[in-house]
Amino acid sequence: MRILMLASSLPKYPRETTAPFIEEIAAGIVARGHQVTLVAPWHPDLRRQARERGIELRFFRYAPHPALNIWGYAQSLQSDTQVRERAWLAAPFALTASWWALRRELRRAQAVGQPFDLVQAHWVLPNGPPAALAALAAQLPLVVSLHGSDIYLAETQPVMGKFAGLVFRKAAAVTACSADLSMRGVRLGANPARTFVIPYGVDPMQFRPDPAAAQRFRDAWHIPADAPLVLGLGRLVAKKGFSVLLDAWPAVLRMHPTARLVIAGYGDLRPALEAQAARLGIAPMVIFTGQLDRAWAVMAMAAADVFALPIVRDGVDGLPNVLLEAMGAARPIVAARVAGVPDVISDGVHGLIVPERDPAALAAAIGRLIADRALAERLGAAARRRIIEELTWANTAARYEAAFVAAVRGRSWA
């Protein structure tokens, strides 16, 4: 099968951490014997070859001025909740260029006698409309894959919701990384009979218990060996809930005065979060690392005594990849009952689940795992077993393959 994908984000260079799931999905499908051409917007920081991991990479330029190079790569949205003004200005150019790039690839493949079998749009917004138009012109089935921020825009912007509904009606299949996201897509118009829940995966050989890596991270950030380390990792945007984690931290320190909180990531909210830590009087016990590359993210995860995921319904998160990475690393996890968390974590089995936006409950769960190392190790071991048995990238690719086969067999352009 030959698949033409359209995405608006992927890692800009090796070991970079923007939307790594896009590359992993594509590479997994290639590993199953299919051919994948991935089309994405150009970015000034891109350092990719034309072919990597078996994926044919095609980047299109769209901006008439350098200031409008703001399409995708986690830069179009302000804190993942509002479209930046410059992104609105770039939209006509980017949407037209993405449609044209798809048409060019489709025509080129047809001309050499190797036509594509389907078109896949990652994120129903913004990529669904240009992908649907290109697929319709080529009479190919369209698969739409939901990742979170696209559904949030469709739910909060009525005009965008209508565009999403039109795309859903043309889709031969829709995939979502969590059951919550799937249900929200159905409410917007996706056909439930053609909607597949496909969770992300993780490489359990990359994210695994690793005492040497843990020590290297602690040494780099001057964290004493006997200081409990709690890690929050992700982009510093509203939906990740890091403000809730900071509100919980004074209570954690009352239980465990030497504990360190590491918040690793980049984003619009870093100045506000640093100011919050200062107001709470906890700044000396909180470390903001900034963005970590893939290797350092692996080390940070290995070093964590507790991994905290306090996500909130401020924007839409699908299934945070960092949750699966923490499971692979056998970290004891505390997570809010939001989005795809209940899909992969059973409370008291693979981690502890707490109510959303509840700093007291979050602090109590973190303190409990720091104090009860036997419980922490049991939860971490069970989480890693679930990754190995169910939630690898190879399994994710197999589920996508099944969705693609269903789309090709049952396509309809009525």
C-alpha positions in Angstrom: 0.0 0.0 0.0 1.2 3.5 -0.8 0.1 6.2 1.7 0.4 10.0 1.2 0.4 11.8 4.5 -0.1 15.4 5.3 1.1 16.7 8.7 1.8 20.1 10.1 4.4 19.0 12.7 7.1 16.5 13.2 10.6 16.5 14.8 12.5 19.2 12.9 15.8 17.3 13.3 17.0 14.1 14.9 16.4 13.9 18.6 14.1 17.0 18.6 10.8 16.5 20.4 8.1 18.3 18.4 5.3 15.8 17.6 7.5 12.7 17.6 4.4 10.5 17.2 4.0 11.6 13.6 7.4 10.2 12.6 6.9 7.1 14.7 3.6 6.3 13.0 5.0 6.8 9.6 8.1 4.7 10.3 6.0 2.0 11.8 3.9 1.7 8.7 7.0 1.6 6.5 8.3 -1.2 8.7 5.2 -3.2 7.9 6.1 -3.1 4.2 4.2 -0.1 3.0 5.4 3.1 1.3 4.9 6.4 3.0 5.4 9.9 1.6 5.0 12.5 4.3 4.2 16.1 3.3 4.7 18.9 5.8 5.4 22.7 5.9 8.9 24.0 5.6 10.5 25.5 8.8 13.7 27.4 9.1 15.0 25.0 11.7 14.5 21.9 9.6 17.4 19.5 9.2 16.0 16.5 7.6 17.0 14.4 4.6 14.7 13.6 1.7 14.4 10.0 2.9 14.7 9.0 6.6 13.8 5.7 8.2 12.2 4.7 4.9 9.9 7.7 4.9 9.9 10.0 1.8 9.9 13.5 3.2 8.5 16.4 1.2 8.5 20.0 2.6 6.6 22.8 1.0 7.2 26.5 1.3 4.2 28.8 1.7 5.2 32.1 3.4 5.5 35.2 1.2 7.4 36.8 4.1 9.7 35.2 6.7 7.5 36.5 9.5 4.7 34.2 8.3 6.8 31.0 8.8 4.6 30.1 11.7 2.5 27.2 10.3 2.6 24.1 12.5 5.5 22.8 14.6 3.6 23.8 17.8 3.9 27.5 16.9 0.5 28.4 15.3 -1.3 28.4 18.7 -0.8 30.6 21.7 -0.6 28.2 24.6 -2.5 25.7 22.5 -5.8 27.6 23.1 -5.8 30.5 20.6 -4.7 30.8 17.0 -2.0 33.4 16.7 -2.8 36.4 14.6 0.2 35.7 12.3 -1.1 32.2 11.8 -4.4 33.5 10.6 -2.5 35.6 8.1 -0.4 32.6 7.0 -3.4 30.3 6.7 -4.5 31.1 3.1 -0.9 30.6 1.9 -0.2 27.5 3.9 -3.5 25.8 3.1 -3.1 26.5 -0.6 0.5 25.3 -0.6 -0.3 22.1 1.3 -3.1 21.3 -1.2 -0.8 22.0 -4.1 2.0 19.9 -2.6 -0.4 16.9 -2.3 -1.7 17.3 -5.8 1.9 17.4 -7.1 2.8 14.2 -5.3 -0.4 12.5 -6.5 0.2 13.5 -10.1 3.9 12.5 -10.0 3.0 9.1 -8.6 0.3 8.5 -11.3 2.7 9.5 -14.0 5.3 6.9 -13.1 2.7 4.2 -12.7 2.9 4.0 -8.9 -0.3 5.7 -7.7 -1.1 6.2 -4.0 -3.8 4.1 -2.4 -5.0 6.7 0.1 -4.4 10.1 1.6 -4.0 10.6 5.4 -4.5 14.0 7.1 -2.9 14.3 10.6 -5.1 16.8 12.5 -8.6 17.4 11.0 -7.7 21.1 11.3 -5.9 22.5 9.6 -5.0 19.6 7.3 -8.3 18.0 6.7 -9.7 20.4 4.1 -6.7 20.4 1.7 -6.2 16.7 2.1 -9.9 16.1 1.4 -9.8 18.2 -1.7 -6.7 16.4 -3.0 -8.2 13.0 -2.2 -11.5 13.9 -3.9 -9.8 15.0 -7.1 -7.8 11.8 -7.2 -10.8 9.6 -6.2 -8.8 8.2 -3.2 -10.0 7.3 0.3 -9.3 9.8 3.0 -8.2 8.9 6.5 -8.3 11.6 9.1 -6.2 11.2 12.3 -7.1 13.2 15.4 -4.5 14.3 17.9 -6.1 16.8 20.3 -5.6 20.5 19.4 -7.6 20.0 16.2 -10.7 18.9 18.1 -10.3 21.8 20.5 -10.3 24.3 17.6 -13.3 22.6 16.0 -15.3 22.7 19.3 -14.5 26.3 20.1 -14.6 28.0 16.7 -18.0 27.4 15.0 -16.7 28.1 11.5 -13.9 25.6 12.0 -16.3 23.1 13.4 -18.3 23.2 10.2 -15.2 22.6 8.1 -14.3 19.7 10.4 -17.8 18.3 9.9 -17.4 18.5 6.1 -14.1 16.7 6.2 -15.5 14.0 8.5 -18.3 13.3 6.0 -15.8 12.7 3.3 -13.5 10.5 5.4 -13.4 6.8 4.7 -11.9 6.3 8.2 -11.1 8.4 11.2 -8.5 7.5 13.9 -8.2 9.0 17.4 -5.5 8.4 19.9 -8.0 8.2 22.8 -11.6 7.2 23.4 -12.4 10.7 24.6 -11.0 12.2 21.4 -13.0 9.7 19.4 -16.3 10.5 21.0 -15.6 14.2 20.5 -14.9 13.6 16.9 -18.2 11.7 16.5 -20.1 14.6 18.1 -18.5 16.8 15.4 -19.6 14.5 12.6 -17.3 11.6 12.3 -19.0 8.3 11.5 -18.8 6.1 14.6 -18.8 2.9 12.4 -15.6 4.2 10.7 -13.8 5.6 13.7 -10.9 3.7 15.2 -9.3 4.4 18.6 -5.5 3.9 18.1 -3.4 4.8 21.1 0.2 6.0 20.6 3.0 3.7 21.4 6.5 3.9 22.9 9.9 2.2 22.3 10.4 0.1 25.5 14.1 -0.3 24.7 14.5 3.5 24.6 12.4 4.3 27.6 13.3 1.8 30.3 14.8 1.7 33.8 18.3 2.9 33.5 20.2 3.8 36.8 23.3 5.1 34.9 21.1 7.5 32.8 19.3 8.6 36.0 22.6 9.4 37.7 23.8 11.4 34.8 20.7 13.6 34.8 21.0 14.2 38.5 24.6 15.1 38.2 23.9 17.5 35.3 21.3 19.4 37.4 23.0 19.1 40.7 20.2 17.1 42.3 21.4 15.2 45.4 21.1 11.4 45.2 18.9 11.3 48.3 16.5 14.0 47.1 13.2 12.7 45.7 12.8 13.9 42.1 9.4 14.5 40.7 9.2 15.2 37.0 6.7 17.1 34.8 7.6 16.9 31.2 5.8 18.5 28.2 5.2 21.8 26.4 4.5 24.7 28.8 1.0 25.3 27.7 -2.3 25.5 29.6 -3.6 22.0 29.0 -0.5 20.4 30.6 -1.6 21.7 34.0 1.8 22.7 35.3 0.3 25.5 37.3 -1.7 22.9 39.3 1.6 21.0 39.9 3.2 24.1 41.3 0.2 24.8 43.5 0.6 21.2 44.9 4.3 21.5 45.5 4.3 23.4 48.9 2.3 20.5 50.3 4.7 18.0 48.9 7.6 19.9 50.5 5.9 19.8 53.9 5.9 16.0 53.6 9.3 15.7 51.9 11.4 18.8 52.5 14.3 17.8 50.2 12.2 16.9 47.2 13.0 18.6 43.8 10.4 19.3 41.1 11.8 19.3 37.6 9.6 20.9 34.9 11.1 20.0 31.5 9.8 21.7 28.3 9.4 24.9 26.4 6.3 27.0 25.7 4.5 30.3 26.1 3.8 29.9 29.8 7.3 29.5 31.2 7.6 33.1 32.5 4.2 32.8 34.2 5.1 29.5 35.7 8.5 30.8 37.0 6.7 33.8 38.5 4.2 31.4 40.2 7.0 29.4 41.7 8.5 32.6 43.1 5.2 33.7 44.6 4.7 30.4 46.3 8.2 30.5 47.8 9.2 27.3 46.2 11.5 28.5 43.4 14.7 27.0 45.1 13.1 23.6 44.9 11.9 23.8 41.3 14.1 23.4 38.2 13.0 24.6 34.8 15.2 22.9 32.3 13.8 24.3 29.1 13.4 22.0 26.1 15.3 18.7 26.3 16.4 16.8 23.3 15.4 13.1 23.0 18.4 11.8 24.8 18.1 14.1 27.7 14.3 13.4 27.9 15.1 9.7 28.2 17.6 10.5 31.1 15.1 12.8 32.8 12.5 10.1 32.7 14.9 7.5 34.1 15.8 9.8 37.0 12.3 10.5 38.1 11.1 9.0 41.4 7.6 10.1 40.5 6.2 11.2 37.1 3.4 13.8 37.4 0.9 14.4 34.6 -1.6 17.0 35.9 -3.3 17.7 32.6 -6.5 19.8 32.5 -9.3 20.4 30.1 -7.9 23.7 28.9 -7.5 22.8 25.3 -7.8 19.2 24.3 -5.0 16.6 25.0 -5.4 13.3 23.2 -3.0 10.8 24.7 0.2 12.5 26.0 3.2 10.5 24.6 5.1 11.4 27.8 2.6 9.3 29.8 3.5 6.2 27.7 7.2 7.0 28.0 6.9 7.2 31.8 5.2 3.8 31.7 7.9 2.3 29.5 10.5 3.6 32.0 8.6 1.9 34.8 8.1 5.2 36.6 5.4 5.5 39.3 2.8 7.9 37.8 0.3 10.3 39.2 -2.0 11.6 36.5 -5.3 13.5 36.3 -8.4 11.8 35.0 -8.4 13.6 31.7 -8.4 12.8 28.0 -6.7 9.4 27.3 -5.3 8.8 30.7 -8.0 6.3 31.8 -7.4 4.4 28.5 -4.0 3.3 29.6 -3.8 3.8 33.4 -6.0 1.8 35.8 -6.0 3.5 39.1 -3.9 1.6 41.7 -2.7 -0.8 39.0 -0.5 1.1 36.6 -0.4 4.4 38.6 -2.5 6.7 40.7 -5.3 8.8 39.1 -6.4 12.0 40.8 -9.2 14.5 40.0 -8.5 17.3 37.6 -7.3 20.7 39.0 -7.0 19.3 42.6 -3.6 20.4 44.0 -4.3 18.7 47.4 -5.1 15.3 45.8 -2.1 15.6 43.5 0.2 16.5 46.4 -1.1 13.6 48.5 -0.6 11.1 45.7 2.9 12.3 45.0 3.8 12.2 48.7 2.4 8.7 49.0 4.6 7.4 46.2 7.7 9.1 47.5 7.0 7.5 50.9 5.9 4.1 49.8 8.7 2.8 47.5 7.2 -0.7 47.4 4.0 0.7 46.0 5.9 2.9 43.6 7.9 0.0 42.2 4.9 -2.2 41.9 2.9 0.4 39.9 6.0 1.2 37.7 6.6 -2.5 36.9 2.9 -3.0 36.0 3.0 0.1 33.8 6.0 -1.2 31.9 4.4 -4.6 31.4 1.4 -3.0 29.8 3.7 -1.1 27.4 5.6 -4.2 26.4 2.4 -6.3 25.9 0.1 -3.7 24.3 1.5 -0.2 23.7 4.5 -0.4 21.4 4.9 1.5 18.2 4.8 -1.8 16.3 1.3 -2.4 17.7 0.2 1.1 16.8 1.4 0.6 13.3 -0.6 -2.6 13.0 -3.7 -0.8 14.1 -3.2 1.9 11.6 -2.7 -0.7 8.9 -6.1 -2.2 9.8 -7.7 1.2 9.6 -6.1 1.8 6.2 -7.4 -1.5 4.8 -10.9 -0.7 6.1 -10.7 2.7 4.4 -9.6 1.3 1.0 -12.2 -1.5 1.1 -15.1 0.7 2.2 -14.4 4.1 0.7 -17.3 6.3 -0.3 -17.3 9.7 -2.0 -21.1 10.1 -2.2 
